[in-house]
Amino acid sequence: MALAFVVAAVPGGGNAATAVLTAITIAFLATIGWAGYQVYRSQQLSILSLTDGQRIALVAAVGAIVLMIAGADEMLETGGGTLAWIAILAASIVAIWRLWVESHTY
């Protein structure tokens, strides 16, 4: 609603709309980062009980997801980039799922 108000009411609303959209995006990404930190804090013992290889795979998978989110605009502009984006995101999700299953199997 704030973005629509800026475009409709403020002279030169295009630049102001870009600023509002940027602020909303930063707030959204900061909220995702805060939620990730809270998940890490609540699961710290589980994460530290993983083997070194499992922990490296977890950090690599989460890092790949973060990079895919950050580079989504550029990668989704081409057909090959879209396929690579989907493949990397899917591989990261599968890696996290496999780590979860492996860590909960006795």
ChimeraX attribute file (.defattr): number of C-alpha atoms within 10 A of each C-alpha:
attribute: neighborCount
match mode: 1-to-1
recipient: residues
	/A:1	6
	/A:2	11
	/A:3	16
	/A:4	11
	/A:5	11
	/A:6	19
	/A:7	18
	/A:8	13
	/A:9	9
	/A:10	12
	/A:11	10
	/A:12	11
	/A:13	16
	/A:14	14
	/A:15	13
	/A:16	15
	/A:17	19
	/A:18	14
	/A:19	14
	/A:20	17
	/A:21	14
	/A:22	12
	/A:23	12
	/A:24	14
	/A:25	12
	/A:26	12
	/A:27	12
	/A:28	12
	/A:29	14
	/A:30	12
	/A:31	12
	/A:32	12
	/A:33	13
	/A:34	12
	/A:35	12
	/A:36	12
	/A:37	12
	/A:38	12
	/A:39	11
	/A:40	13
	/A:41	11
	/A:42	11
	/A:43	11
	/A:44	11
	/A:45	10
	/A:46	11
	/A:47	15
	/A:48	11
	/A:49	11
	/A:50	16
	/A:51	11
	/A:52	10
	/A:53	9
	/A:54	20
	/A:55	15
	/A:56	12
	/A:57	16
	/A:58	22
	/A:59	14
	/A:60	15
	/A:61	21
	/A:62	17
	/A:63	13
	/A:64	18
	/A:65	19
	/A:66	14
	/A:67	14
	/A:68	19
	/A:69	14
	/A:70	12
	/A:71	12
	/A:72	14
	/A:73	11
	/A:74	11
	/A:75	18
	/A:76	16
	/A:77	10
	/A:78	11
	/A:79	10
	/A:80	11
	/A:81	14
	/A:82	16
	/A:83	13
	/A:84	15
	/A:85	21
	/A:86	15
	/A:87	12
	/A:88	17
	/A:89	20
	/A:90	14
	/A:91	15
	/A:92	21
	/A:93	17
	/A:94	13
	/A:95	18
	/A:96	19
	/A:97	13
	/A:98	14
	/A:99	17
	/A:100	14
	/A:101	11
	/A:102	12
	/A:103	15
	/A:104	9
	/A:105	7
	/A:106	5
